[in-house]
Amino acid sequence: MKAKELRGLSNEELMGKLEELRKQLMDLVFKKRTQIEKPHLFKQTKKDIAKILTVLRERKLR
């Protein structure tokens, strides 16, 4: 997910995406306890969450 793509979304869409990614991260944490096939998804999901929060913060400061 690119920051440029995120800037084209509305605040409501960003908040929905943020909730979705946070749920995905929680699922990954629970799967980590047992077995996870794609460990790179932790890093990718955390970065996507940070990008969304950055775009929301940029909009708030304008």
C-alpha positions in Angstrom: 0.0 0.0 0.0 1.5 3.3 -1.1 1.1 6.6 0.8 0.0 8.2 -2.5 -2.9 5.8 -2.8 -3.9 6.4 0.8 -4.0 10.2 0.3 -6.7 9.6 -2.4 -9.0 8.0 0.1 -11.5 9.8 2.4 -11.1 9.9 6.1 -13.9 7.3 6.6 -12.2 4.9 4.2 -8.9 5.4 6.0 -10.5 4.7 9.3 -12.1 1.5 8.0 -8.9 0.4 6.5 -7.1 1.1 9.8 -9.6 -1.0 11.7 -9.2 -3.8 9.2 -5.4 -3.8 9.5 -5.5 -3.7 13.3 -7.7 -6.8 13.3 -5.4 -8.4 10.8 -2.4 -7.7 13.1 -4.3 -9.2 16.1 -5.0 -12.3 14.1 -1.3 -12.6 13.2 -0.4 -12.2 16.9 -2.7 -15.1 17.8 -1.4 -17.2 14.9 2.2 -16.5 16.0 1.4 -18.4 19.2 0.7 -21.5 17.2 2.2 -21.4 13.7 2.5 -18.7 11.1 3.3 -19.3 7.4 4.2 -15.7 6.4 6.1 -13.9 9.2 6.8 -10.9 6.9 3.1 -9.9 7.3 3.8 -8.5 10.8 6.2 -5.9 9.5 4.1 -5.1 6.4 0.9 -4.7 8.4 2.6 -2.5 11.0 4.0 -0.3 8.3 0.6 0.0 6.6 -0.9 1.1 9.9 1.8 3.7 10.3 1.2 5.0 6.8 -2.5 5.4 7.4 -1.9 7.2 10.7 0.6 9.5 9.0 -1.9 10.5 6.3 -4.6 11.1 8.9 -2.2 13.3 10.9 -1.2 15.3 7.9 -4.8 16.0 7.2 -5.5 17.1 10.7 -2.6 19.6 10.6 -3.8 21.3 7.5 
